[in-house]
């Protein structure tokens, strides 16, 4: 079973590295600073949970993008939104990831033939 999880982890790391490269190239190819600012604001905008906006969810709910690390420009945008925005790290998502991992383990154990 560990080889399955090792393979999943390896593929995840390869995907994350590939995504970093794509992001860097995308940033280099955007010639217009105004467009770059709008595109880079999307993660901040996804982190807004305000009663005045559509899609508001009552209570303390995880929002935003896991492991998002804002750059200086994003931090300036967050400050200009005056508290409407909360940048989150991985914490709200850890429980979710653990639940998914447990579900996969249980499914694997269910479909794997038992030793006779």
Backbone atoms as SQL, in Angstrom:
CREATE TABLE atoms (id INTEGER PRIMARY KEY, chain TEXT, resi INTEGER, resn TEXT, atom TEXT, x REAL, y REAL, z REAL);
INSERT INTO atoms VALUES
  (1, 'A', 1, 'UNK', 'N', 0.826, -1.199, 0.000),
  (2, 'A', 1, 'UNK', 'CA', 0.000, 0.000, 0.000),
  (3, 'A', 1, 'UNK', 'C', 0.865, 1.256, 0.000),
  (4, 'A', 2, 'UNK', 'N', 2.021, 1.185, 0.651),
  (5, 'A', 2, 'UNK', 'CA', 2.851, 2.384, 0.706),
  (6, 'A', 2, 'UNK', 'C', 3.352, 2.786, -0.678),
  (7, 'A', 3, 'UNK', 'N', 3.552, 1.817, -1.563),
  (8, 'A', 3, 'UNK', 'CA', 4.024, 2.170, -2.902),
  (9, 'A', 3, 'UNK', 'C', 2.985, 2.989, -3.664),
  (10, 'A', 4, 'UNK', 'N', 1.705, 2.708, -3.424),
  (11, 'A', 4, 'UNK', 'CA', 0.641, 3.488, -4.053),
  (12, 'A', 4, 'UNK', 'C', 0.692, 4.935, -3.570),
  (13, 'A', 5, 'UNK', 'N', 0.827, 5.109, -2.257),
  (14, 'A', 5, 'UNK', 'CA', 0.890, 6.464, -1.709),
  (15, 'A', 5, 'UNK', 'C', 2.183, 7.171, -2.110),
  (16, 'A', 6, 'UNK', 'N', 3.284, 6.413, -2.219),
  (17, 'A', 6, 'UNK', 'CA', 4.541, 7.004, -2.690),
  (18, 'A', 6, 'UNK', 'C', 4.395, 7.511, -4.116),
  (19, 'A', 7, 'UNK', 'N', 3.741, 6.708, -4.943),
  (20, 'A', 7, 'UNK', 'CA', 3.525, 7.100, -6.342),
  (21, 'A', 7, 'UNK', 'C', 2.633, 8.337, -6.432),
  (22, 'A', 8, 'UNK', 'N', 1.580, 8.366, -5.629),
  (23, 'A', 8, 'UNK', 'CA', 0.694, 9.539, -5.610),
  (24, 'A', 8, 'UNK', 'C', 1.467, 10.769, -5.163),
  (25, 'A', 9, 'UNK', 'N', 2.281, 10.628, -4.128),
  (26, 'A', 9, 'UNK', 'CA', 3.071, 11.751, -3.625),
  (27, 'A', 9, 'UNK', 'C', 4.081, 12.227, -4.664),
  (28, 'A', 10, 'UNK', 'N', 4.722, 11.285, -5.348),
  (29, 'A', 10, 'UNK', 'CA', 5.683, 11.641, -6.403),
  (30, 'A', 10, 'UNK', 'C', 4.985, 12.416, -7.523),
  (31, 'A', 11, 'UNK', 'N', 3.823, 11.921, -7.955),
  (32, 'A', 11, 'UNK', 'CA', 3.072, 12.607, -9.013),
  (33, 'A', 11, 'UNK', 'C', 2.613, 13.987, -8.568),
  (34, 'A', 12, 'UNK', 'N', 2.215, 14.107, -7.317),
  (35, 'A', 12, 'UNK', 'CA', 1.802, 15.411, -6.782),
  (36, 'A', 12, 'UNK', 'C', 2.967, 16.394, -6.828),
  (37, 'A', 13, 'UNK', 'N', 4.148, 15.952, -6.398),
  (38, 'A', 13, 'UNK', 'CA', 5.323, 16.828, -6.407),
  (39, 'A', 13, 'UNK', 'C', 5.710, 17.234, -7.824),
  (40, 'A', 14, 'UNK', 'N', 5.630, 16.297, -8.761),
  (41, 'A', 14, 'UNK', 'CA', 5.913, 16.634, -10.162),
  (42, 'A', 14, 'UNK', 'C', 4.908, 17.656, -10.692),
  (43, 'A', 15, 'UNK', 'N', 3.640, 17.466, -10.353),
  (44, 'A', 15, 'UNK', 'CA', 2.607, 18.410, -10.772),
  (45, 'A', 15, 'UNK', 'C', 2.867, 19.800, -10.193),
  (46, 'A', 16, 'UNK', 'N', 3.207, 19.867, -8.901),
  (47, 'A', 16, 'UNK', 'CA', 3.462, 21.169, -8.277),
  (48, 'A', 16, 'UNK', 'C', 4.649, 21.872, -8.929),
  (49, 'A', 17, 'UNK', 'N', 5.702, 21.121, -9.240),
  (50, 'A', 17, 'UNK', 'CA', 6.878, 21.718, -9.901),
  (51, 'A', 17, 'UNK', 'C', 6.507, 22.209, -11.304),
  (52, 'A', 18, 'UNK', 'N', 5.767, 21.400, -12.045),
  (53, 'A', 18, 'UNK', 'CA', 5.321, 21.792, -13.380),
  (54, 'A', 18, 'UNK', 'C', 4.470, 23.058, -13.305),
  (55, 'A', 19, 'UNK', 'N', 3.600, 23.122, -12.314),
  (56, 'A', 19, 'UNK', 'CA', 2.740, 24.287, -12.146),
  (57, 'A', 19, 'UNK', 'C', 3.559, 25.537, -11.825),
  (58, 'A', 20, 'UNK', 'N', 4.606, 25.401, -11.004),
  (59, 'A', 20, 'UNK', 'CA', 5.486, 26.535, -10.702),
  (60, 'A', 20, 'UNK', 'C', 6.140, 27.068, -11.975),
  (61, 'A', 21, 'UNK', 'N', 6.593, 26.168, -12.821),
  (62, 'A', 21, 'UNK', 'CA', 7.242, 26.570, -14.073),
  (63, 'A', 21, 'UNK', 'C', 6.244, 27.284, -14.981),
  (64, 'A', 22, 'UNK', 'N', 5.033, 26.723, -15.103),
  (65, 'A', 22, 'UNK', 'CA', 4.004, 27.377, -15.933),
  (66, 'A', 22, 'UNK', 'C', 3.680, 28.768, -15.403),
  (67, 'A', 23, 'UNK', 'N', 3.552, 28.890, -14.086),
  (68, 'A', 23, 'UNK', 'CA', 3.226, 30.185, -13.477),
  (69, 'A', 23, 'UNK', 'C', 4.329, 31.206, -13.759),
  (70, 'A', 24, 'UNK', 'N', 5.574, 30.801, -13.595),
  (71, 'A', 24, 'UNK', 'CA', 6.699, 31.711, -13.850),
  (72, 'A', 24, 'UNK', 'C', 6.723, 32.171, -15.303),
  (73, 'A', 25, 'UNK', 'N', 6.525, 31.259, -16.219),
  (74, 'A', 25, 'UNK', 'CA', 6.503, 31.627, -17.643),
  (75, 'A', 25, 'UNK', 'C', 5.342, 32.552, -17.951),
  (76, 'A', 26, 'UNK', 'N', 4.188, 32.273, -17.365),
  (77, 'A', 26, 'UNK', 'CA', 3.009, 33.110, -17.573),
  (78, 'A', 26, 'UNK', 'C', 3.275, 34.538, -17.094),
  (79, 'A', 27, 'UNK', 'N', 3.903, 34.667, -15.931),
  (80, 'A', 27, 'UNK', 'CA', 4.215, 35.991, -15.395),
  (81, 'A', 27, 'UNK', 'C', 5.172, 36.743, -16.325),
  (82, 'A', 28, 'UNK', 'N', 6.132, 36.034, -16.889),
  (83, 'A', 28, 'UNK', 'CA', 7.091, 36.672, -17.794),
  (84, 'A', 28, 'UNK', 'C', 6.446, 37.105, -19.106),
  (85, 'A', 29, 'UNK', 'N', 5.446, 36.356, -19.557),
  (86, 'A', 29, 'UNK', 'CA', 4.827, 36.645, -20.849),
  (87, 'A', 29, 'UNK', 'C', 3.793, 37.767, -20.803),
  (88, 'A', 30, 'UNK', 'N', 3.318, 38.126, -19.625),
  (89, 'A', 30, 'UNK', 'CA', 2.325, 39.206, -19.523),
  (90, 'A', 30, 'UNK', 'C', 3.044, 40.549, -19.609),
  (91, 'A', 31, 'UNK', 'N', 2.864, 41.217, -20.729),
  (92, 'A', 31, 'UNK', 'CA', 3.559, 42.480, -20.954),
  (93, 'A', 31, 'UNK', 'C', 2.875, 43.652, -20.256),
  (94, 'A', 32, 'UNK', 'N', 1.575, 43.581, -20.099),
  (95, 'A', 32, 'UNK', 'CA', 0.809, 44.685, -19.541),
  (96, 'A', 32, 'UNK', 'C', 0.687, 44.528, -18.023),
  (97, 'A', 33, 'UNK', 'N', 1.187, 45.523, -17.272),
  (98, 'A', 33, 'UNK', 'CA', 1.143, 45.455, -15.807),
  (99, 'A', 33, 'UNK', 'C', -0.275, 45.455, -15.261),
  (100, 'A', 34, 'UNK', 'N', -1.187, 46.168, -15.919),
  (101, 'A', 34, 'UNK', 'CA', -2.574, 46.215, -15.448),
  (102, 'A', 34, 'UNK', 'C', -3.208, 44.830, -15.537),
  (103, 'A', 35, 'UNK', 'N', -2.961, 44.131, -16.628),
  (104, 'A', 35, 'UNK', 'CA', -3.498, 42.780, -16.788),
  (105, 'A', 35, 'UNK', 'C', -2.874, 41.851, -15.748),
  (106, 'A', 36, 'UNK', 'N', -1.570, 41.986, -15.535),
  (107, 'A', 36, 'UNK', 'CA', -0.887, 41.158, -14.541),
  (108, 'A', 36, 'UNK', 'C', -1.501, 41.366, -13.157),
  (109, 'A', 37, 'UNK', 'N', -1.794, 42.619, -12.795),
  (110, 'A', 37, 'UNK', 'CA', -2.392, 42.897, -11.484),
  (111, 'A', 37, 'UNK', 'C', -3.772, 42.262, -11.354),
  (112, 'A', 38, 'UNK', 'N', -4.560, 42.323, -12.414),
  (113, 'A', 38, 'UNK', 'CA', -5.900, 41.721, -12.374),
  (114, 'A', 38, 'UNK', 'C', -5.793, 40.204, -12.223),
  (115, 'A', 39, 'UNK', 'N', -4.945, 39.583, -13.020),
  (116, 'A', 39, 'UNK', 'CA', -4.774, 38.130, -12.955),
  (117, 'A', 39, 'UNK', 'C', -4.257, 37.710, -11.582),
  (118, 'A', 40, 'UNK', 'N', -3.283, 38.442, -11.057),
  (119, 'A', 40, 'UNK', 'CA', -2.705, 38.090, -9.765),
  (120, 'A', 40, 'UNK', 'C', -3.650, 38.373, -8.602),
  (121, 'A', 41, 'UNK', 'N', -4.704, 39.144, -8.844),
  (122, 'A', 41, 'UNK', 'CA', -5.681, 39.441, -7.787),
  (123, 'A', 41, 'UNK', 'C', -6.702, 38.316, -7.615),
  (124, 'A', 42, 'UNK', 'N', -6.774, 37.403, -8.548),
  (125, 'A', 42, 'UNK', 'CA', -7.792, 36.345, -8.490),
  (126, 'A', 42, 'UNK', 'C', -7.721, 35.534, -7.187),
  (127, 'A', 43, 'UNK', 'N', -6.542, 35.090, -6.721),
  (128, 'A', 43, 'UNK', 'CA', -6.524, 34.349, -5.447),
  (129, 'A', 43, 'UNK', 'C', -7.059, 35.167, -4.272),
  (130, 'A', 44, 'UNK', 'N', -6.773, 36.454, -4.257),
  (131, 'A', 44, 'UNK', 'CA', -7.294, 37.319, -3.194),
  (132, 'A', 44, 'UNK', 'C', -8.810, 37.389, -3.300),
  (133, 'A', 45, 'UNK', 'N', -9.307, 37.568, -4.508),
  (134, 'A', 45, 'UNK', 'CA', -10.754, 37.681, -4.693),
  (135, 'A', 45, 'UNK', 'C', -11.469, 36.388, -4.310),
  (136, 'A', 46, 'UNK', 'N', -10.808, 35.256, -4.492),
  (137, 'A', 46, 'UNK', 'CA', -11.394, 33.977, -4.090),
  (138, 'A', 46, 'UNK', 'C', -11.412, 33.804, -2.572),
  (139, 'A', 47, 'UNK', 'N', -10.694, 34.655, -1.866),
  (140, 'A', 47, 'UNK', 'CA', -10.607, 34.559, -0.414),
  (141, 'A', 47, 'UNK', 'C', -11.609, 35.445, 0.305),
  (142, 'A', 48, 'UNK', 'N', -12.439, 36.141, -0.430),
  (143, 'A', 48, 'UNK', 'CA', -13.393, 37.060, 0.183),
  (144, 'A', 48, 'UNK', 'C', -14.669, 36.308, 0.548),
  (145, 'A', 49, 'UNK', 'N', -15.092, 36.454, 1.792),
  (146, 'A', 49, 'UNK', 'CA', -16.364, 35.886, 2.251),
  (147, 'A', 49, 'UNK', 'C', -17.071, 37.003, 3.010),
  (148, 'A', 50, 'UNK', 'N', -17.816, 37.817, 2.283),
  (149, 'A', 50, 'UNK', 'CA', -18.450, 38.998, 2.854),
  (150, 'A', 50, 'UNK', 'C', -19.947, 38.953, 2.611),
  (151, 'A', 51, 'UNK', 'N', -20.728, 39.364, 3.612),
  (152, 'A', 51, 'UNK', 'CA', -22.193, 39.324, 3.506),
  (153, 'A', 51, 'UNK', 'C', -22.721, 40.121, 2.323),
  (154, 'A', 52, 'UNK', 'N', -21.985, 41.124, 1.898),
  (155, 'A', 52, 'UNK', 'CA', -22.457, 41.986, 0.816),
  (156, 'A', 52, 'UNK', 'C', -22.232, 41.372, -0.564),
  (157, 'A', 53, 'UNK', 'N', -21.535, 40.256, -0.616),
  (158, 'A', 53, 'UNK', 'CA', -21.197, 39.652, -1.906),
  (159, 'A', 53, 'UNK', 'C', -21.948, 38.341, -2.123),
  (160, 'A', 54, 'UNK', 'N', -22.248, 38.023, -3.383),
  (161, 'A', 54, 'UNK', 'CA', -22.901, 36.739, -3.675),
  (162, 'A', 54, 'UNK', 'C', -22.001, 35.575, -3.259),
  (163, 'A', 55, 'UNK', 'N', -22.608, 34.508, -2.816),
  (164, 'A', 55, 'UNK', 'CA', -21.851, 33.327, -2.420),
  (165, 'A', 55, 'UNK', 'C', -21.411, 33.325, -0.972),
  (166, 'A', 56, 'UNK', 'N', -21.856, 34.318, -0.193),
  (167, 'A', 56, 'UNK', 'CA', -21.461, 34.402, 1.212),
  (168, 'A', 56, 'UNK', 'C', -21.955, 33.175, 1.972),
  (169, 'A', 57, 'UNK', 'N', -21.107, 32.650, 2.841),
  (170, 'A', 57, 'UNK', 'CA', -21.466, 31.518, 3.692),
  (171, 'A', 57, 'UNK', 'C', -21.304, 31.959, 5.137),
  (172, 'A', 58, 'UNK', 'N', -22.356, 31.761, 5.920),
  (173, 'A', 58, 'UNK', 'CA', -22.369, 32.168, 7.329),
  (174, 'A', 58, 'UNK', 'C', -21.400, 31.312, 8.138),
  (175, 'A', 59, 'UNK', 'N', -20.756, 31.909, 9.107),
  (176, 'A', 59, 'UNK', 'CA', -19.904, 31.182, 10.039),
  (177, 'A', 59, 'UNK', 'C', -18.443, 31.203, 9.638),
  (178, 'A', 60, 'UNK', 'N', -17.656, 30.476, 10.406),
  (179, 'A', 60, 'UNK', 'CA', -16.214, 30.397, 10.180),
  (180, 'A', 60, 'UNK', 'C', -15.941, 29.258, 9.205),
  (181, 'A', 61, 'UNK', 'N', -15.892, 29.586, 7.943),
  (182, 'A', 61, 'UNK', 'CA', -15.704, 28.571, 6.912),
  (183, 'A', 61, 'UNK', 'C', -14.346, 28.747, 6.250),
  (184, 'A', 62, 'UNK', 'N', -13.713, 27.645, 5.821),
  (185, 'A', 62, 'UNK', 'CA', -12.462, 27.807, 5.084),
  (186, 'A', 62, 'UNK', 'C', -12.746, 28.432, 3.729),
  (187, 'A', 63, 'UNK', 'N', -11.953, 29.370, 3.374),
  (188, 'A', 63, 'UNK', 'CA', -12.084, 29.983, 2.055),
  (189, 'A', 63, 'UNK', 'C', -10.689, 30.281, 1.555),
  (190, 'A', 64, 'UNK', 'N', -10.582, 30.612, 0.324),
  (191, 'A', 64, 'UNK', 'CA', -9.282, 30.927, -0.238),
  (192, 'A', 64, 'UNK', 'C', -8.639, 29.713, -0.875),
  (193, 'A', 65, 'UNK', 'N', -7.342, 29.795, -1.029),
  (194, 'A', 65, 'UNK', 'CA', -6.585, 28.758, -1.712),
  (195, 'A', 65, 'UNK', 'C', -5.541, 28.215, -0.749),
  (196, 'A', 66, 'UNK', 'N', -5.529, 26.909, -0.562),
  (197, 'A', 66, 'UNK', 'CA', -4.584, 26.291, 0.367),
  (198, 'A', 66, 'UNK', 'C', -3.153, 26.597, -0.049),
  (199, 'A', 67, 'UNK', 'N', -2.340, 26.894, 0.926),
  (200, 'A', 67, 'UNK', 'CA', -0.904, 27.162, 0.738),
  (201, 'A', 67, 'UNK', 'C', -0.615, 28.373, -0.136),
  (202, 'A', 68, 'UNK', 'N', -1.583, 29.246, -0.317),
  (203, 'A', 68, 'UNK', 'CA', -1.363, 30.456, -1.109),
  (204, 'A', 68, 'UNK', 'C', -0.413, 31.375, -0.360),
  (205, 'A', 69, 'UNK', 'N', 0.639, 31.796, -1.036),
  (206, 'A', 69, 'UNK', 'CA', 1.612, 32.716, -0.451),
  (207, 'A', 69, 'UNK', 'C', 1.573, 34.004, -1.269),
  (208, 'A', 70, 'UNK', 'N', 0.928, 35.029, -0.738),
  (209, 'A', 70, 'UNK', 'CA', 0.766, 36.257, -1.517),
  (210, 'A', 70, 'UNK', 'C', 2.078, 37.007, -1.691),
  (211, 'A', 71, 'UNK', 'N', 2.228, 37.639, -2.852),
  (212, 'A', 71, 'UNK', 'CA', 3.371, 38.510, -3.060),
  (213, 'A', 71, 'UNK', 'C', 3.018, 39.901, -2.524),
  (214, 'A', 72, 'UNK', 'N', 3.949, 40.828, -2.655),
  (215, 'A', 72, 'UNK', 'CA', 3.741, 42.178, -2.112),
  (216, 'A', 72, 'UNK', 'C', 2.524, 42.855, -2.742),
  (217, 'A', 73, 'UNK', 'N', 2.351, 42.661, -4.031),
  (218, 'A', 73, 'UNK', 'CA', 1.212, 43.263, -4.736),
  (219, 'A', 73, 'UNK', 'C', -0.120, 42.736, -4.191),
  (220, 'A', 74, 'UNK', 'N', -0.171, 41.428, -3.930),
  (221, 'A', 74, 'UNK', 'CA', -1.388, 40.828, -3.383),
  (222, 'A', 74, 'UNK', 'C', -1.653, 41.326, -1.970),
  (223, 'A', 75, 'UNK', 'N', -0.594, 41.493, -1.187),
  (224, 'A', 75, 'UNK', 'CA', -0.767, 42.008, 0.174),
  (225, 'A', 75, 'UNK', 'C', -1.305, 43.438, 0.146),
  (226, 'A', 76, 'UNK', 'N', -0.824, 44.244, -0.797),
  (227, 'A', 76, 'UNK', 'CA', -1.339, 45.613, -0.929),
  (228, 'A', 76, 'UNK', 'C', -2.821, 45.597, -1.284),
  (229, 'A', 77, 'UNK', 'N', -3.210, 44.687, -2.164),
  (230, 'A', 77, 'UNK', 'CA', -4.620, 44.573, -2.532),
  (231, 'A', 77, 'UNK', 'C', -5.449, 44.150, -1.328),
  (232, 'A', 78, 'UNK', 'N', -4.940, 43.198, -0.562),
  (233, 'A', 78, 'UNK', 'CA', -5.669, 42.737, 0.621),
  (234, 'A', 78, 'UNK', 'C', -5.885, 43.894, 1.595),
  (235, 'A', 79, 'UNK', 'N', -4.857, 44.693, 1.813),
  (236, 'A', 79, 'UNK', 'CA', -4.981, 45.826, 2.733),
  (237, 'A', 79, 'UNK', 'C', -5.982, 46.847, 2.216),
  (238, 'A', 80, 'UNK', 'N', -6.040, 47.018, 0.909),
  (239, 'A', 80, 'UNK', 'CA', -6.986, 47.984, 0.347),
  (240, 'A', 80, 'UNK', 'C', -8.428, 47.492, 0.465),
  (241, 'A', 81, 'UNK', 'N', -8.616, 46.169, 0.641),
  (242, 'A', 81, 'UNK', 'CA', -9.963, 45.626, 0.804),
  (243, 'A', 81, 'UNK', 'C', -10.460, 45.770, 2.242),
  (244, 'A', 82, 'UNK', 'N', -9.627, 46.291, 3.124),
  (245, 'A', 82, 'UNK', 'CA', -10.015, 46.696, 4.475),
  (246, 'A', 82, 'UNK', 'C', -10.728, 45.597, 5.258),
  (247, 'A', 83, 'UNK', 'N', -10.079, 44.445, 5.392),
  (248, 'A', 83, 'UNK', 'CA', -10.622, 43.401, 6.253),
  (249, 'A', 83, 'UNK', 'C', -11.650, 42.486, 5.617),
  (250, 'A', 84, 'UNK', 'N', -12.013, 42.720, 4.361),
  (251, 'A', 84, 'UNK', 'CA', -12.975, 41.833, 3.711),
  (252, 'A', 84, 'UNK', 'C', -12.328, 40.523, 3.286),
  (253, 'A', 85, 'UNK', 'N', -11.048, 40.481, 3.358),
  (254, 'A', 85, 'UNK', 'CA', -10.309, 39.363, 2.791),
  (255, 'A', 85, 'UNK', 'C', -9.427, 38.727, 3.854),
  (256, 'A', 86, 'UNK', 'N', -9.386, 37.423, 3.862),
  (257, 'A', 86, 'UNK', 'CA', -8.508, 36.702, 4.770),
  (258, 'A', 86, 'UNK', 'C', -7.691, 35.735, 3.929),
  (259, 'A', 87, 'UNK', 'N', -6.384, 35.902, 3.973),
  (260, 'A', 87, 'UNK', 'CA', -5.528, 34.971, 3.243),
  (261, 'A', 87, 'UNK', 'C', -5.285, 33.779, 4.146),
  (262, 'A', 88, 'UNK', 'N', -5.593, 32.602, 3.648),
  (263, 'A', 88, 'UNK', 'CA', -5.460, 31.401, 4.462),
  (264, 'A', 88, 'UNK', 'C', -4.277, 30.583, 3.997),
  (265, 'A', 89, 'UNK', 'N', -3.764, 29.798, 4.908),
  (266, 'A', 89, 'UNK', 'CA', -2.723, 28.842, 4.590),
  (267, 'A', 89, 'UNK', 'C', -3.340, 27.465, 4.507),
  (268, 'A', 90, 'UNK', 'N', -2.573, 26.451, 4.816),
  (269, 'A', 90, 'UNK', 'CA', -3.084, 25.091, 4.672),
  (270, 'A', 90, 'UNK', 'C', -4.006, 24.648, 5.800),
  (271, 'A', 91, 'UNK', 'N', -4.045, 25.347, 6.914),
  (272, 'A', 91, 'UNK', 'CA', -4.764, 24.868, 8.095),
  (273, 'A', 91, 'UNK', 'C', -6.221, 24.476, 7.842),
  (274, 'A', 92, 'UNK', 'N', -7.059, 25.306, 7.195),
  (275, 'A', 92, 'UNK', 'CA', -8.451, 24.904, 7.024),
  (276, 'A', 92, 'UNK', 'C', -8.619, 23.650, 6.172),
  (277, 'A', 93, 'UNK', 'N', -7.599, 23.314, 5.416),
  (278, 'A', 93, 'UNK', 'CA', -7.717, 22.199, 4.487),
  (279, 'A', 93, 'UNK', 'C', -7.109, 20.909, 5.024),
  (280, 'A', 94, 'UNK', 'N', -6.329, 20.983, 6.100),
  (281, 'A', 94, 'UNK', 'CA', -5.658, 19.778, 6.615),
  (282, 'A', 94, 'UNK', 'C', -6.654, 18.694, 7.003),
  (283, 'A', 95, 'UNK', 'N', -7.722, 19.066, 7.695),
  (284, 'A', 95, 'UNK', 'CA', -8.726, 18.079, 8.104),
  (285, 'A', 95, 'UNK', 'C', -9.344, 17.423, 6.870),
  (286, 'A', 96, 'UNK', 'N', -9.638, 18.233, 5.862),
  (287, 'A', 96, 'UNK', 'CA', -10.211, 17.719, 4.619),
  (288, 'A', 96, 'UNK', 'C', -9.264, 16.714, 3.967),
  (289, 'A', 97, 'UNK', 'N', -7.961, 17.052, 3.887),
  (290, 'A', 97, 'UNK', 'CA', -6.982, 16.148, 3.292),
  (291, 'A', 97, 'UNK', 'C', -6.882, 14.848, 4.086),
  (292, 'A', 98, 'UNK', 'N', -6.905, 14.952, 5.408),
  (293, 'A', 98, 'UNK', 'CA', -6.825, 13.760, 6.255),
  (294, 'A', 98, 'UNK', 'C', -8.034, 12.857, 6.025),
  (295, 'A', 99, 'UNK', 'N', -9.215, 13.455, 5.895),
  (296, 'A', 99, 'UNK', 'CA', -10.421, 12.667, 5.648),
  (297, 'A', 99, 'UNK', 'C', -10.341, 11.950, 4.305),
  (298, 'A', 100, 'UNK', 'N', -9.837, 12.628, 3.294),
  (299, 'A', 100, 'UNK', 'CA', -9.688, 12.003, 1.974),
  (300, 'A', 100, 'UNK', 'C', -8.675, 10.861, 2.044),
  (301, 'A', 101, 'UNK', 'N', -7.557, 11.102, 2.721),
  (302, 'A', 101, 'UNK', 'CA', -6.541, 10.062, 2.856),
  (303, 'A', 101, 'UNK', 'C', -7.115, 8.831, 3.560),
  (304, 'A', 102, 'UNK', 'N', -7.875, 9.047, 4.630),
  (305, 'A', 102, 'UNK', 'CA', -8.484, 7.931, 5.357),
  (306, 'A', 102, 'UNK', 'C', -9.471, 7.169, 4.470),
  (307, 'A', 103, 'UNK', 'N', -10.246, 7.902, 3.688),
  (308, 'A', 103, 'UNK', 'CA', -11.207, 7.267, 2.786),
  (309, 'A', 103, 'UNK', 'C', -10.495, 6.384, 1.769),
  (310, 'A', 104, 'UNK', 'N', -9.381, 6.875, 1.196),
  (311, 'A', 104, 'UNK', 'CA', -8.620, 6.078, 0.236),
  (312, 'A', 104, 'UNK', 'C', -8.032, 4.834, 0.898),
  (313, 'A', 105, 'UNK', 'N', -7.537, 4.982, 2.122),
  (314, 'A', 105, 'UNK', 'CA', -6.985, 3.820, 2.828),
  (315, 'A', 105, 'UNK', 'C', -8.058, 2.763, 3.051),
  (316, 'A', 106, 'UNK', 'N', -9.230, 3.205, 3.490),
  (317, 'A', 106, 'UNK', 'CA', -10.324, 2.261, 3.726),
  (318, 'A', 106, 'UNK', 'C', -10.748, 1.580, 2.428),
  (319, 'A', 107, 'UNK', 'N', -10.819, 2.333, 1.347),
  (320, 'A', 107, 'UNK', 'CA', -11.195, 1.753, 0.055),
  (321, 'A', 107, 'UNK', 'C', -10.145, 0.751, -0.404),
  (322, 'A', 108, 'UNK', 'N', -8.873, 1.087, -0.225),
  (323, 'A', 108, 'UNK', 'CA', -7.792, 0.189, -0.622),
  (324, 'A', 108, 'UNK', 'C', -7.860, -1.114, 0.165),
  (325, 'A', 109, 'UNK', 'N', -8.084, -0.998, 1.477),
  (326, 'A', 109, 'UNK', 'CA', -8.178, -2.192, 2.319),
  (327, 'A', 109, 'UNK', 'C', -9.385, -3.045, 1.931),
  (328, 'A', 110, 'UNK', 'N', -10.455, -2.397, 1.522),
  (329, 'A', 110, 'UNK', 'CA', -11.669, -3.124, 1.143),
  (330, 'A', 110, 'UNK', 'C', -11.464, -3.928, -0.137),
  (331, 'A', 111, 'UNK', 'N', -10.775, -3.343, -1.116),
  (332, 'A', 111, 'UNK', 'CA', -10.625, -4.029, -2.407),
  (333, 'A', 111, 'UNK', 'C', -9.419, -4.954, -2.463),
  (334, 'A', 112, 'UNK', 'N', -8.518, -4.853, -1.484),
  (335, 'A', 112, 'UNK', 'CA', -7.333, -5.703, -1.475),
  (336, 'A', 112, 'UNK', 'C', -7.688, -7.059, -0.868),
  (337, 'A', 113, 'UNK', 'N', -7.363, -8.142, -1.583),
  (338, 'A', 113, 'UNK', 'CA', -7.665, -9.476, -1.033),
  (339, 'A', 113, 'UNK', 'C', -6.906, -9.698, 0.278),
  (340, 'A', 114, 'UNK', 'N', -7.580, -10.324, 1.219),
  (341, 'A', 114, 'UNK', 'CA', -6.967, -10.639, 2.514),
  (342, 'A', 114, 'UNK', 'C', -6.075, -11.867, 2.364),
  (343, 'A', 115, 'UNK', 'N', -5.019, -11.920, 3.179),
  (344, 'A', 115, 'UNK', 'CA', -4.146, -13.108, 3.181),
  (345, 'A', 115, 'UNK', 'C', -4.932, -14.305, 3.681),
  (346, 'A', 116, 'UNK', 'N', -4.737, -15.414, 3.021),
  (347, 'A', 116, 'UNK', 'CA', -5.481, -16.629, 3.403),
  (348, 'A', 116, 'UNK', 'C', -4.618, -17.563, 4.164);
